[in-house]
Amino acid sequence: MDSKQRGGRRSGAGRPRLTPDGLVSHNVTLSADDWAVIETLGNGNRSAGVRSLVEMMREEYAAAFTPLT
């Protein structure tokens, strides 16, 4: 192979993480109406919509919100 191969790990390559610890994937089953709300909140992106909804709930219920550990 040529010594100038493409690809492989490179410093600074790739998309930056959305959170310092990365994200965790889960399957969620909701009604079509609920998904429509989520998609609206995320401008068509379901993951962004769920993150937006969680952030809204954190702000609304900040005193009561305690993450499970």
mmCIF file of the N, C-alpha and C atoms, coordinates in Angstrom:
data_MODEL
# 
_entry.id   MODEL 
# 
loop_
_atom_site.group_PDB 
_atom_site.id 
_atom_site.type_symbol 
_atom_site.label_atom_id 
_atom_site.label_alt_id 
_atom_site.label_comp_id 
_atom_site.label_asym_id 
_atom_site.label_entity_id 
_atom_site.label_seq_id 
_atom_site.pdbx_PDB_ins_code 
_atom_site.Cartn_x 
_atom_site.Cartn_y 
_atom_site.Cartn_z 
_atom_site.occupancy 
_atom_site.B_iso_or_equiv 
_atom_site.pdbx_formal_charge 
_atom_site.auth_seq_id 
_atom_site.auth_comp_id 
_atom_site.auth_asym_id 
_atom_site.auth_atom_id 
_atom_site.pdbx_PDB_model_num 
ATOM 1   N N  . MET A 1 1  ? 0.828   -1.193 0.000  1.00 0.00 ? 1  MET A N  1 
ATOM 2   C CA . MET A 1 1  ? 0.000   0.000  0.000  1.00 0.00 ? 1  MET A CA 1 
ATOM 3   C C  . MET A 1 1  ? 0.867   1.250  0.000  1.00 0.00 ? 1  MET A C  1 
ATOM 4   N N  . ASP A 1 2  ? 0.276   2.302  -0.456 1.00 0.00 ? 2  ASP A N  1 
ATOM 5   C CA . ASP A 1 2  ? 0.935   3.600  -0.496 1.00 0.00 ? 2  ASP A CA 1 
ATOM 6   C C  . ASP A 1 2  ? 1.086   4.156  0.921  1.00 0.00 ? 2  ASP A C  1 
ATOM 7   N N  . SER A 1 3  ? 2.159   4.852  1.201  1.00 0.00 ? 3  SER A N  1 
ATOM 8   C CA . SER A 1 3  ? 2.371   5.420  2.536  1.00 0.00 ? 3  SER A CA 1 
ATOM 9   C C  . SER A 1 3  ? 1.438   6.587  2.821  1.00 0.00 ? 3  SER A C  1 
ATOM 10  N N  . LYS A 1 4  ? 0.712   7.045  1.830  1.00 0.00 ? 4  LYS A N  1 
ATOM 11  C CA . LYS A 1 4  ? -0.224  8.160  2.012  1.00 0.00 ? 4  LYS A CA 1 
ATOM 12  C C  . LYS A 1 4  ? -1.666  7.648  1.976  1.00 0.00 ? 4  LYS A C  1 
ATOM 13  N N  . GLN A 1 5  ? -1.950  6.623  2.767  1.00 0.00 ? 5  GLN A N  1 
ATOM 14  C CA . GLN A 1 5  ? -3.293  6.058  2.822  1.00 0.00 ? 5  GLN A CA 1 
ATOM 15  C C  . GLN A 1 5  ? -4.270  7.065  3.411  1.00 0.00 ? 5  GLN A C  1 
ATOM 16  N N  . ARG A 1 6  ? -5.493  6.960  2.991  1.00 0.00 ? 6  ARG A N  1 
ATOM 17  C CA . ARG A 1 6  ? -6.549  7.821  3.525  1.00 0.00 ? 6  ARG A CA 1 
ATOM 18  C C  . ARG A 1 6  ? -7.260  7.105  4.661  1.00 0.00 ? 6  ARG A C  1 
ATOM 19  N N  . GLY A 1 7  ? -7.922  7.886  5.495  1.00 0.00 ? 7  GLY A N  1 
ATOM 20  C CA . GLY A 1 7  ? -8.718  7.311  6.569  1.00 0.00 ? 7  GLY A CA 1 
ATOM 21  C C  . GLY A 1 7  ? -7.919  7.108  7.832  1.00 0.00 ? 7  GLY A C  1 
ATOM 22  N N  . GLY A 1 8  ? -8.538  6.450  8.776  1.00 0.00 ? 8  GLY A N  1 
ATOM 23  C CA . GLY A 1 8  ? -7.889  6.203  10.060 1.00 0.00 ? 8  GLY A CA 1 
ATOM 24  C C  . GLY A 1 8  ? -8.154  7.324  11.049 1.00 0.00 ? 8  GLY A C  1 
ATOM 25  N N  . ARG A 1 9  ? -7.707  7.125  12.267 1.00 0.00 ? 9  ARG A N  1 
ATOM 26  C CA . ARG A 1 9  ? -7.915  8.128  13.322 1.00 0.00 ? 9  ARG A CA 1 
ATOM 27  C C  . ARG A 1 9  ? -7.051  9.350  13.051 1.00 0.00 ? 9  ARG A C  1 
ATOM 28  N N  . ARG A 1 10 ? -7.680  10.502 13.276 1.00 0.00 ? 10 ARG A N  1 
ATOM 29  C CA . ARG A 1 10 ? -6.965  11.768 13.127 1.00 0.00 ? 10 ARG A CA 1 
ATOM 30  C C  . ARG A 1 10 ? -7.401  12.680 14.259 1.00 0.00 ? 10 ARG A C  1 
ATOM 31  N N  . SER A 1 11 ? -6.491  13.404 14.798 1.00 0.00 ? 11 SER A N  1 
ATOM 32  C CA . SER A 1 11 ? -6.796  14.341 15.865 1.00 0.00 ? 11 SER A CA 1 
ATOM 33  C C  . SER A 1 11 ? -7.783  15.396 15.367 1.00 0.00 ? 11 SER A C  1 
ATOM 34  N N  . GLY A 1 12 ? -8.877  15.585 16.117 1.00 0.00 ? 12 GLY A N  1 
ATOM 35  C CA . GLY A 1 12 ? -9.862  16.605 15.760 1.00 0.00 ? 12 GLY A CA 1 
ATOM 36  C C  . GLY A 1 12 ? -10.850 16.188 14.696 1.00 0.00 ? 12 GLY A C  1 
ATOM 37  N N  . ALA A 1 13 ? -10.774 14.958 14.200 1.00 0.00 ? 13 ALA A N  1 
ATOM 38  C CA . ALA A 1 13 ? -11.683 14.502 13.151 1.00 0.00 ? 13 ALA A CA 1 
ATOM 39  C C  . ALA A 1 13 ? -13.021 14.089 13.752 1.00 0.00 ? 13 ALA A C  1 
ATOM 40  N N  . GLY A 1 14 ? -14.069 14.174 12.978 1.00 0.00 ? 14 GLY A N  1 
ATOM 41  C CA . GLY A 1 14 ? -15.390 13.721 13.401 1.00 0.00 ? 14 GLY A CA 1 
ATOM 42  C C  . GLY A 1 14 ? -16.225 14.827 14.025 1.00 0.00 ? 14 GLY A C  1 
ATOM 43  N N  . ARG A 1 15 ? -17.487 14.489 14.289 1.00 0.00 ? 15 ARG A N  1 
ATOM 44  C CA . ARG A 1 15 ? -18.390 15.446 14.909 1.00 0.00 ? 15 ARG A CA 1 
ATOM 45  C C  . ARG A 1 15 ? -18.085 15.581 16.392 1.00 0.00 ? 15 ARG A C  1 
ATOM 46  N N  . PRO A 1 16 ? -18.224 16.803 16.927 1.00 0.00 ? 16 PRO A N  1 
ATOM 47  C CA . PRO A 1 16 ? -18.029 16.949 18.371 1.00 0.00 ? 16 PRO A CA 1 
ATOM 48  C C  . PRO A 1 16 ? -19.179 16.306 19.142 1.00 0.00 ? 16 PRO A C  1 
ATOM 49  N N  . ARG A 1 17 ? -18.918 15.824 20.346 1.00 0.00 ? 17 ARG A N  1 
ATOM 50  C CA . ARG A 1 17 ? -19.946 15.208 21.177 1.00 0.00 ? 17 ARG A CA 1 
ATOM 51  C C  . ARG A 1 17 ? -20.964 16.254 21.620 1.00 0.00 ? 17 ARG A C  1 
ATOM 52  N N  . LEU A 1 18 ? -22.210 15.814 21.779 1.00 0.00 ? 18 LEU A N  1 
ATOM 53  C CA . LEU A 1 18 ? -23.247 16.691 22.291 1.00 0.00 ? 18 LEU A CA 1 
ATOM 54  C C  . LEU A 1 18 ? -23.120 16.868 23.797 1.00 0.00 ? 18 LEU A C  1 
ATOM 55  N N  . THR A 1 19 ? -22.586 15.871 24.466 1.00 0.00 ? 19 THR A N  1 
ATOM 56  C CA . THR A 1 19 ? -22.356 15.942 25.906 1.00 0.00 ? 19 THR A CA 1 
ATOM 57  C C  . THR A 1 19 ? -20.965 15.399 26.189 1.00 0.00 ? 19 THR A C  1 
ATOM 58  N N  . PRO A 1 20 ? -20.344 15.818 27.288 1.00 0.00 ? 20 PRO A N  1 
ATOM 59  C CA . PRO A 1 20 ? -18.986 15.343 27.578 1.00 0.00 ? 20 PRO A CA 1 
ATOM 60  C C  . PRO A 1 20 ? -18.883 13.823 27.711 1.00 0.00 ? 20 PRO A C  1 
ATOM 61  N N  . ASP A 1 21 ? -19.921 13.191 28.256 1.00 0.00 ? 21 ASP A N  1 
ATOM 62  C CA . ASP A 1 21 ? -19.889 11.744 28.469 1.00 0.00 ? 21 ASP A CA 1 
ATOM 63  C C  . ASP A 1 21 ? -20.490 10.963 27.307 1.00 0.00 ? 21 ASP A C  1 
ATOM 64  N N  . GLY A 1 22 ? -20.889 11.633 26.243 1.00 0.00 ? 22 GLY A N  1 
ATOM 65  C CA . GLY A 1 22 ? -21.538 10.959 25.127 1.00 0.00 ? 22 GLY A CA 1 
ATOM 66  C C  . GLY A 1 22 ? -23.030 10.785 25.376 1.00 0.00 ? 22 GLY A C  1 
ATOM 67  N N  . LEU A 1 23 ? -23.690 10.082 24.519 1.00 0.00 ? 23 LEU A N  1 
ATOM 68  C CA . LEU A 1 23 ? -25.126 9.867  24.614 1.00 0.00 ? 23 LEU A CA 1 
ATOM 69  C C  . LEU A 1 23 ? -25.412 8.384  24.769 1.00 0.00 ? 23 LEU A C  1 
ATOM 70  N N  . VAL A 1 24 ? -26.588 8.069  25.312 1.00 0.00 ? 24 VAL A N  1 
ATOM 71  C CA . VAL A 1 24 ? -27.023 6.686  25.487 1.00 0.00 ? 24 VAL A CA 1 
ATOM 72  C C  . VAL A 1 24 ? -28.273 6.498  24.643 1.00 0.00 ? 24 VAL A C  1 
ATOM 73  N N  . SER A 1 25 ? -28.329 5.421  23.893 1.00 0.00 ? 25 SER A N  1 
ATOM 74  C CA . SER A 1 25 ? -29.447 5.133  23.007 1.00 0.00 ? 25 SER A CA 1 
ATOM 75  C C  . SER A 1 25 ? -30.462 4.217  23.688 1.00 0.00 ? 25 SER A C  1 
ATOM 76  N N  . HIS A 1 26 ? -31.760 4.524  23.502 1.00 0.00 ? 26 HIS A N  1 
ATOM 77  C CA . HIS A 1 26 ? -32.851 3.687  24.006 1.00 0.00 ? 26 HIS A CA 1 
ATOM 78  C C  . HIS A 1 26 ? -33.987 3.693  22.991 1.00 0.00 ? 26 HIS A C  1 
ATOM 79  N N  . ASN A 1 27 ? -34.744 2.605  22.948 1.00 0.00 ? 27 ASN A N  1 
ATOM 80  C CA . ASN A 1 27 ? -35.944 2.548  22.119 1.00 0.00 ? 27 ASN A CA 1 
ATOM 81  C C  . ASN A 1 27 ? -37.120 3.060  22.936 1.00 0.00 ? 27 ASN A C  1 
ATOM 82  N N  . VAL A 1 28 ? -37.964 3.880  22.321 1.00 0.00 ? 28 VAL A N  1 
ATOM 83  C CA . VAL A 1 28 ? -39.122 4.440  23.002 1.00 0.00 ? 28 VAL A CA 1 
ATOM 84  C C  . VAL A 1 28 ? -40.338 4.250  22.111 1.00 0.00 ? 28 VAL A C  1 
ATOM 85  N N  . THR A 1 29 ? -41.440 3.772  22.695 1.00 0.00 ? 29 THR A N  1 
ATOM 86  C CA . THR A 1 29 ? -42.681 3.592  21.955 1.00 0.00 ? 29 THR A CA 1 
ATOM 87  C C  . THR A 1 29 ? -43.681 4.635  22.421 1.00 0.00 ? 29 THR A C  1 
ATOM 88  N N  . LEU A 1 30 ? -44.130 5.473  21.493 1.00 0.00 ? 30 LEU A N  1 
ATOM 89  C CA . LEU A 1 30 ? -45.104 6.530  21.784 1.00 0.00 ? 30 LEU A CA 1 
ATOM 90  C C  . LEU A 1 30 ? -46.187 6.514  20.715 1.00 0.00 ? 30 LEU A C  1 
ATOM 91  N N  . SER A 1 31 ? -47.297 7.174  21.013 1.00 0.00 ? 31 SER A N  1 
ATOM 92  C CA . SER A 1 31 ? -48.364 7.295  20.019 1.00 0.00 ? 31 SER A CA 1 
ATOM 93  C C  . SER A 1 31 ? -47.901 8.220  18.886 1.00 0.00 ? 31 SER A C  1 
ATOM 94  N N  . ALA A 1 32 ? -48.606 8.158  17.776 1.00 0.00 ? 32 ALA A N  1 
ATOM 95  C CA . ALA A 1 32 ? -48.285 9.014  16.633 1.00 0.00 ? 32 ALA A CA 1 
ATOM 96  C C  . ALA A 1 32 ? -48.405 10.490 17.020 1.00 0.00 ? 32 ALA A C  1 
ATOM 97  N N  . ASP A 1 33 ? -49.408 10.816 17.835 1.00 0.00 ? 33 ASP A N  1 
ATOM 98  C CA . ASP A 1 33 ? -49.577 12.203 18.287 1.00 0.00 ? 33 ASP A CA 1 
ATOM 99  C C  . ASP A 1 33 ? -48.399 12.663 19.144 1.00 0.00 ? 33 ASP A C  1 
ATOM 100 N N  . ASP A 1 34 ? -47.918 11.775 20.032 1.00 0.00 ? 34 ASP A N  1 
ATOM 101 C CA . ASP A 1 34 ? -46.768 12.116 20.866 1.00 0.00 ? 34 ASP A CA 1 
ATOM 102 C C  . ASP A 1 34 ? -45.517 12.318 20.019 1.00 0.00 ? 34 ASP A C  1 
ATOM 103 N N  . TRP A 1 35 ? -45.305 11.449 19.017 1.00 0.00 ? 35 TRP A N  1 
ATOM 104 C CA . TRP A 1 35 ? -44.142 11.617 18.140 1.00 0.00 ? 35 TRP A CA 1 
ATOM 105 C C  . TRP A 1 35 ? -44.229 12.917 17.356 1.00 0.00 ? 35 TRP A C  1 
ATOM 106 N N  . ALA A 1 36 ? -45.433 13.313 16.990 1.00 0.00 ? 36 ALA A N  1 
ATOM 107 C CA . ALA A 1 36 ? -45.597 14.583 16.267 1.00 0.00 ? 36 ALA A CA 1 
ATOM 108 C C  . ALA A 1 36 ? -45.140 15.750 17.139 1.00 0.00 ? 36 ALA A C  1 
ATOM 109 N N  . VAL A 1 37 ? -45.471 15.708 18.427 1.00 0.00 ? 37 VAL A N  1 
ATOM 110 C CA . VAL A 1 37 ? -45.027 16.757 19.349 1.00 0.00 ? 37 VAL A CA 1 
ATOM 111 C C  . VAL A 1 37 ? -43.509 16.746 19.462 1.00 0.00 ? 37 VAL A C  1 
ATOM 112 N N  . ILE A 1 38 ? -42.933 15.559 19.649 1.00 0.00 ? 38 ILE A N  1 
ATOM 113 C CA . ILE A 1 38 ? -41.478 15.419 19.775 1.00 0.00 ? 38 ILE A CA 1 
ATOM 114 C C  . ILE A 1 38 ? -40.778 15.935 18.519 1.00 0.00 ? 38 ILE A C  1 
ATOM 115 N N  . GLU A 1 39 ? -41.292 15.567 17.355 1.00 0.00 ? 39 GLU A N  1 
ATOM 116 C CA . GLU A 1 39 ? -40.687 16.006 16.095 1.00 0.00 ? 39 GLU A CA 1 
ATOM 117 C C  . GLU A 1 39 ? -40.795 17.514 15.922 1.00 0.00 ? 39 GLU A C  1 
ATOM 118 N N  . THR A 1 40 ? -41.895 18.097 16.362 1.00 0.00 ? 40 THR A N  1 
ATOM 119 C CA . THR A 1 40 ? -42.051 19.547 16.290 1.00 0.00 ? 40 THR A CA 1 
ATOM 120 C C  . THR A 1 40 ? -41.023 20.231 17.185 1.00 0.00 ? 40 THR A C  1 
ATOM 121 N N  . LEU A 1 41 ? -40.863 19.728 18.404 1.00 0.00 ? 41 LEU A N  1 
ATOM 122 C CA . LEU A 1 41 ? -39.885 20.302 19.328 1.00 0.00 ? 41 LEU A CA 1 
ATOM 123 C C  . LEU A 1 41 ? -38.464 20.210 18.781 1.00 0.00 ? 41 LEU A C  1 
ATOM 124 N N  . GLY A 1 42 ? -38.172 19.148 18.046 1.00 0.00 ? 42 GLY A N  1 
ATOM 125 C CA . GLY A 1 42 ? -36.831 18.929 17.515 1.00 0.00 ? 42 GLY A CA 1 
ATOM 126 C C  . GLY A 1 42 ? -36.662 19.344 16.071 1.00 0.00 ? 42 GLY A C  1 
ATOM 127 N N  . ASN A 1 43 ? -37.626 20.122 15.534 1.00 0.00 ? 43 ASN A N  1 
ATOM 128 C CA . ASN A 1 43 ? -37.551 20.546 14.123 1.00 0.00 ? 43 ASN A CA 1 
ATOM 129 C C  . ASN A 1 43 ? -37.338 19.363 13.188 1.00 0.00 ? 43 ASN A C  1 
ATOM 130 N N  . GLY A 1 44 ? -38.100 18.286 13.422 1.00 0.00 ? 44 GLY A N  1 
ATOM 131 C CA . GLY A 1 44 ? -38.023 17.101 12.579 1.00 0.00 ? 44 GLY A CA 1 
ATOM 132 C C  . GLY A 1 44 ? -37.070 16.038 13.089 1.00 0.00 ? 44 GLY A C  1 
ATOM 133 N N  . ASN A 1 45 ? -36.275 16.334 14.098 1.00 0.00 ? 45 ASN A N  1 
ATOM 134 C CA . ASN A 1 45 ? -35.308 15.398 14.649 1.00 0.00 ? 45 ASN A CA 1 
ATOM 135 C C  . ASN A 1 45 ? -35.845 14.878 15.977 1.00 0.00 ? 45 ASN A C  1 
ATOM 136 N N  . ARG A 1 46 ? -36.179 13.591 16.028 1.00 0.00 ? 46 ARG A N  1 
ATOM 137 C CA . ARG A 1 46 ? -36.783 13.025 17.234 1.00 0.00 ? 46 ARG A CA 1 
ATOM 138 C C  . ARG A 1 46 ? -35.849 13.092 18.438 1.00 0.00 ? 46 ARG A C  1 
ATOM 139 N N  . SER A 1 47 ? -34.590 12.780 18.250 1.00 0.00 ? 47 SER A N  1 
ATOM 140 C CA . SER A 1 47 ? -33.644 12.821 19.368 1.00 0.00 ? 47 SER A CA 1 
ATOM 141 C C  . SER A 1 47 ? -33.529 14.235 19.930 1.00 0.00 ? 47 SER A C  1 
ATOM 142 N N  . ALA A 1 48 ? -33.424 15.204 19.047 1.00 0.00 ? 48 ALA A N  1 
ATOM 143 C CA . ALA A 1 48 ? -33.344 16.599 19.491 1.00 0.00 ? 48 ALA A CA 1 
ATOM 144 C C  . ALA A 1 48 ? -34.629 17.003 20.200 1.00 0.00 ? 48 ALA A C  1 
ATOM 145 N N  . GLY A 1 49 ? -35.765 16.506 19.740 1.00 0.00 ? 49 GLY A N  1 
ATOM 146 C CA . GLY A 1 49 ? -37.039 16.809 20.374 1.00 0.00 ? 49 GLY A CA 1 
ATOM 147 C C  . GLY A 1 49 ? -37.127 16.257 21.781 1.00 0.00 ? 49 GLY A C  1 
ATOM 148 N N  . VAL A 1 50 ? -36.658 15.036 21.976 1.00 0.00 ? 50 VAL A N  1 
ATOM 149 C CA . VAL A 1 50 ? -36.669 14.442 23.321 1.00 0.00 ? 50 VAL A CA 1 
ATOM 150 C C  . VAL A 1 50 ? -35.723 15.222 24.231 1.00 0.00 ? 50 VAL A C  1 
ATOM 151 N N  . ARG A 1 51 ? -34.524 15.567 23.728 1.00 0.00 ? 51 ARG A N  1 
ATOM 152 C CA . ARG A 1 51 ? -33.589 16.349 24.540 1.00 0.00 ? 51 ARG A CA 1 
ATOM 153 C C  . ARG A 1 51 ? -34.183 17.707 24.891 1.00 0.00 ? 51 ARG A C  1 
ATOM 154 N N  . SER A 1 52 ? -34.887 18.329 23.959 1.00 0.00 ? 52 SER A N  1 
ATOM 155 C CA . SER A 1 52 ? -35.530 19.612 24.209 1.00 0.00 ? 52 SER A CA 1 
ATOM 156 C C  . SER A 1 52 ? -36.611 19.483 25.282 1.00 0.00 ? 52 SER A C  1 
ATOM 157 N N  . LEU A 1 53 ? -37.409 18.431 25.198 1.00 0.00 ? 53 LEU A N  1 
ATOM 158 C CA . LEU A 1 53 ? -38.460 18.192 26.184 1.00 0.00 ? 53 LEU A CA 1 
ATOM 159 C C  . LEU A 1 53 ? -37.868 17.973 27.574 1.00 0.00 ? 53 LEU A C  1 
ATOM 160 N N  . VAL A 1 54 ? -36.795 17.209 27.665 1.00 0.00 ? 54 VAL A N  1 
ATOM 161 C CA . VAL A 1 54 ? -36.144 16.979 28.956 1.00 0.00 ? 54 VAL A CA 1 
ATOM 162 C C  . VAL A 1 54 ? -35.617 18.294 29.523 1.00 0.00 ? 54 VAL A C  1 
ATOM 163 N N  . GLU A 1 55 ? -35.000 19.106 28.687 1.00 0.00 ? 55 GLU A N  1 
ATOM 164 C CA . GLU A 1 55 ? -34.480 20.393 29.147 1.00 0.00 ? 55 GLU A CA 1 
ATOM 165 C C  . GLU A 1 55 ? -35.611 21.302 29.637 1.00 0.00 ? 55 GLU A C  1 
ATOM 166 N N  . MET A 1 56 ? -36.734 21.298 28.929 1.00 0.00 ? 56 MET A N  1 
ATOM 167 C CA . MET A 1 56 ? -37.886 22.091 29.363 1.00 0.00 ? 56 MET A CA 1 
ATOM 168 C C  . MET A 1 56 ? -38.382 21.625 30.729 1.00 0.00 ? 56 MET A C  1 
ATOM 169 N N  . MET A 1 57 ? -38.437 20.324 30.935 1.00 0.00 ? 57 MET A N  1 
ATOM 170 C CA . MET A 1 57 ? -38.892 19.782 32.217 1.00 0.00 ? 57 MET A CA 1 
ATOM 171 C C  . MET A 1 57 ? -37.903 20.109 33.332 1.00 0.00 ? 57 MET A C  1 
ATOM 172 N N  . ARG A 1 58 ? -36.625 20.064 33.020 1.00 0.00 ? 58 ARG A N  1 
ATOM 173 C CA . ARG A 1 58 ? -35.615 20.425 34.029 1.00 0.00 ? 58 ARG A CA 1 
ATOM 174 C C  . ARG A 1 58 ? -35.792 21.868 34.472 1.00 0.00 ? 58 ARG A C  1 
ATOM 175 N N  . GLU A 1 59 ? -36.032 22.756 33.535 1.00 0.00 ? 59 GLU A N  1 
ATOM 176 C CA . GLU A 1 59 ? -36.210 24.170 33.866 1.00 0.00 ? 59 GLU A CA 1 
ATOM 177 C C  . GLU A 1 59 ? -37.504 24.385 34.649 1.00 0.00 ? 59 GLU A C  1 
ATOM 178 N N  . GLU A 1 60 ? -38.573 23.720 34.260 1.00 0.00 ? 60 GLU A N  1 
ATOM 179 C CA . GLU A 1 60 ? -39.876 23.890 34.896 1.00 0.00 ? 60 GLU A CA 1 
ATOM 180 C C  . GLU A 1 60 ? -39.890 23.331 36.316 1.00 0.00 ? 60 GLU A C  1 
ATOM 181 N N  . TYR A 1 61 ? -39.259 22.205 36.501 1.00 0.00 ? 61 TYR A N  1 
ATOM 182 C CA . TYR A 1 61 ? -39.297 21.498 37.789 1.00 0.00 ? 61 TYR A CA 1 
ATOM 183 C C  . TYR A 1 61 ? -37.905 21.385 38.389 1.00 0.00 ? 61 TYR A C  1 
ATOM 184 N N  . ALA A 1 62 ? -37.106 22.421 38.287 1.00 0.00 ? 62 ALA A N  1 
ATOM 185 C CA . ALA A 1 62 ? -35.708 22.373 38.725 1.00 0.00 ? 62 ALA A CA 1 
ATOM 186 C C  . ALA A 1 62 ? -35.569 21.953 40.186 1.00 0.00 ? 62 ALA A C  1 
ATOM 187 N N  . ALA A 1 63 ? -36.430 22.444 41.051 1.00 0.00 ? 63 ALA A N  1 
ATOM 188 C CA . ALA A 1 63 ? -36.319 22.121 42.473 1.00 0.00 ? 63 ALA A CA 1 
ATOM 189 C C  . ALA A 1 63 ? -36.641 20.652 42.734 1.00 0.00 ? 63 ALA A C  1 
ATOM 190 N N  . ALA A 1 64 ? -37.542 20.073 41.939 1.00 0.00 ? 64 ALA A N  1 
ATOM 191 C CA . ALA A 1 64 ? -37.950 18.692 42.156 1.00 0.00 ? 64 ALA A CA 1 
ATOM 192 C C  . ALA A 1 64 ? -37.108 17.695 41.355 1.00 0.00 ? 64 ALA A C  1 
ATOM 193 N N  . PHE A 1 65 ? -36.328 18.186 40.402 1.00 0.00 ? 65 PHE A N  1 
ATOM 194 C CA . PHE A 1 65 ? -35.585 17.285 39.519 1.00 0.00 ? 65 PHE A CA 1 
ATOM 195 C C  . PHE A 1 65 ? -34.330 16.781 40.197 1.00 0.00 ? 65 PHE A C  1 
ATOM 196 N N  . THR A 1 66 ? -34.241 15.496 40.397 1.00 0.00 ? 66 THR A N  1 
ATOM 197 C CA . THR A 1 66 ? -33.046 14.853 40.913 1.00 0.00 ? 66 THR A CA 1 
ATOM 198 C C  . THR A 1 66 ? -32.769 13.641 40.036 1.00 0.00 ? 66 THR A C  1 
ATOM 199 N N  . PRO A 1 67 ? -31.674 13.677 39.262 1.00 0.00 ? 67 PRO A N  1 
ATOM 200 C CA . PRO A 1 67 ? -31.378 12.527 38.390 1.00 0.00 ? 67 PRO A CA 1 
ATOM 201 C C  . PRO A 1 67 ? -31.192 11.237 39.197 1.00 0.00 ? 67 PRO A C  1 
ATOM 202 N N  . LEU A 1 68 ? -31.653 10.145 38.636 1.00 0.00 ? 68 LEU A N  1 
ATOM 203 C CA . LEU A 1 68 ? -31.436 8.842  39.258 1.00 0.00 ? 68 LEU A CA 1 
ATOM 204 C C  . LEU A 1 68 ? -29.992 8.427  39.023 1.00 0.00 ? 68 LEU A C  1 
ATOM 205 N N  . THR A 1 69 ? -29.372 7.867  40.032 1.00 0.00 ? 69 THR A N  1 
ATOM 206 C CA . THR A 1 69 ? -27.980 7.425  39.857 1.00 0.00 ? 69 THR A CA 1 
ATOM 207 C C  . THR A 1 69 ? -27.876 5.943  40.084 1.00 0.00 ? 69 THR A C  1 
# 
